[in-house]
Amino acid sequence: MNKSITTGHISRRLILGACLAVGLAAPALAQGTEDAVSKSLLPDNYIGADSAPVSLIVYSSPTCSHCVDFHANELPKLQEKYVGPGRLKIAYRPFMRNSLDAVIFMLAHSRGADKFDETVSTYMDKFDELAAAQDTEQAVRSIAEGLGIDKAGFDKAVADQPYFDQLNAATKQAQEEFKVAGTPTFFVNGEQLTIDRSFDEVGEAVETSLN
């Protein structure tokens, strides 16, 4: 998948500050740190049993085609093979690459922690629709309406300066402290995973940790 989503039609009033740009989306090749598990500025919402022996943290952007590919094709395999049997728990962490990422994360936050992942997943599922949209802002609003977010709720969500500041700080922390250079970036039990071939290596790393 090599499509990209432009944000030229997202009006500036939707974002209260300048988002961070981190270059092309690609699996990161940096050193790992256990601090990536214990010192996140934003709380993690794990999929899977708390007692699972292996944790997978994924820094992800909903406008990153590589993230969308992993989410659509690899995540279901991991859930079936490892999460379901209680061997793995997975947490997605927001990573802002552009203003549209910020809007989506802010909309997800407005729906509450229990619906955060569902909201971001919905926008990932609509990646092709957003990429093809002539009016990106209208497309984003239309998807939000389908999630039960009306115009007033949308405008309130993207005006949440304190949460935007948290997102910005968490993205900076990922870059500066955890050496996250792009998305998606994976940490297995606190160690950052280097992707050389394909996302199959995520499952291989989980298997190695289990053994």
N, C-alpha and C positions, 0 to 999 in steps of 0.2 A: 504494500500500500504506500503510495508516494504522494497522496494528495496533501494539500495544506489548507489551513483555514486562515483567511485574512480577516483583519479586524477593523478595516477601514470604515465600515458602516456602523460601528459601535460608537455612539456619540460620547463625547468627552464627559458629559455630565453624569454618565453612568459610573465613572470611576473618580474617586476623590484624590488620588495620588498617582504617581508614575509607577507602573509595574516594572518588574525586573525582566530583562531579556537575557537568556543564557545560551543563545546560539541554537544550532541545529539539535533536534531531538535524536539522541542515540544512547545506547547503553553506556554507562560511565565506566571508566577504567581508573579507579582511584583506590586508595588504601582504606581498609575498613576500620571501624572503631566500635567498641561495645557501647560507647556513649550514645550512639545512634538509637539504641533501644531505650536507655534510661533517662535521657535528658532532653527529650523533645519538648518544644515550647507549646505544642498543641496536643491535646489528649488523643490517644489512639483508640479507635473502635475496631476491635478484632472480630474477624469472622472465624468461628471455630471455638473449641473448648479452651477455657483458661488453663487447663492442666496439660494442654498439648506440649510435648517435649521440644518441638521446633517452632520458632517464630519466623515469619517472613514479613519484612517491611518493604513496601513498594512506594517509592516516590514517583508520583504520576501526575500527568497533565491531561485534561480531557480534550485538548486540541493537538495532542501529539499522536501522529499516526501509528508510531511504534507502540505507544501505550494502549491505543485502541485495539491493535492487533493482539497484544498480549491478553487484554481483558476479554476479548471475544473468543480467542482460540486456545489459550493456554490456561487461563484461570479456571474454566470449568473442569479441565483434566485434573488440576491440583486439588480442587474441591472434592471431586469424586474419589480420587485415590488416597488423599492424605487428610483433608479437613473432615470429611464425613466420618472416617474411622477414629477421629480424635488424635491424630498424629501431628497435625499442623494447624497453626492459627495464622491468619493473614491480616495485616493492617495496611490500608492505603493512606498515604500522607499527601496532602496538597503541595504542589510545587508550581508556582506561577511563572509562566513563560511569557505571557502577554495579557492584555486587558480582558480578553474574553475568558481566559482561565479565571481571572479574579471575579468576574461577574458570575460564572457558574458556581464557583466555590461559595460566594456570598449568598446566592440563591439556595444552595444546599444547606448552608448554615441556618438560614432563616426557617427551614422546615424542621429543624431539630436534629439532634445527634442520631436518633433512631432512623431518620430518613436521609441522612447525609449521603451515604454510599448509594442509595437508590437514586437520588437526584443526579449525582455525578454519572452513574451508570447509564441513566436515561440519555444524557447528553452525549456520552460516548457512543451509544447505540445509534444516535442521530448524526454521527460524524459526517457521513456523506451528504446528508441534507444540509448541514451547516456549511460544508465546504462548497456546495453548489449554489448557495443562496446569494441572490443579488443584493438583498438587504439583510445583513447578518443580524442587526438588532431586532428586526421584526421576526426573524426565524427563532432567535433566542426567546423572545417574548411569547411566541406561539407555543414553543415546547413548554415553557413555564406555565402557561395556561392549562396545558394538558396535565400538569402536575398539581393543579389547584391553586396556582399563584396568580392572583388577579393583578391588574395594573398597579393598584395602590400597594399591594404586597411586594411586587417587583421593585417599584421605586424605593420603598422603604428598605428592602434588603440590600440594594446596591448603594445606599446612603449610609451604611453601617461603618462609619469611620473606625471605631475601635476594633472591629473584627478585621477590617482591611489592614490595619496596622499589625495585627497578630499574624495574618497571612504573610505580609511583607517580612516581618521579623523571622518567621519560621522558614521562609525561603532563603533568607540570608544565612540563617543558622545552618541549613542543609548545605549550602555552598561553602561556607567558611569553616565550620566545625566538622562536618561529616564528609566534606570533599565530594559532594554530589555535583557532577559537572553537566548533567543532562537527564532526560527522562526516556524510558523508565530506568530507575536505579534500584537495585535489590540488595537488601541486607538479610542474610540468613543467620539467625542467632547472633546478631550484632556485627557480623563480618560482611563487608561489602563484597558482592559477587562480581567478578569480571566476566563479561559475556564475549566470547571469542567467536562462537559459531552460530548458535540459535538459542531461542528461549528454552529449548529442551534442557539446557544447562541449569536452569532454575530447579527443575525436578530432580536432576542429578545431584545438585547441592543439597537439596532436602533429604534425599535418600542417603547421602553420605553422612549427614548429621544424625540421622536416625540410627545408622549403623555404628 
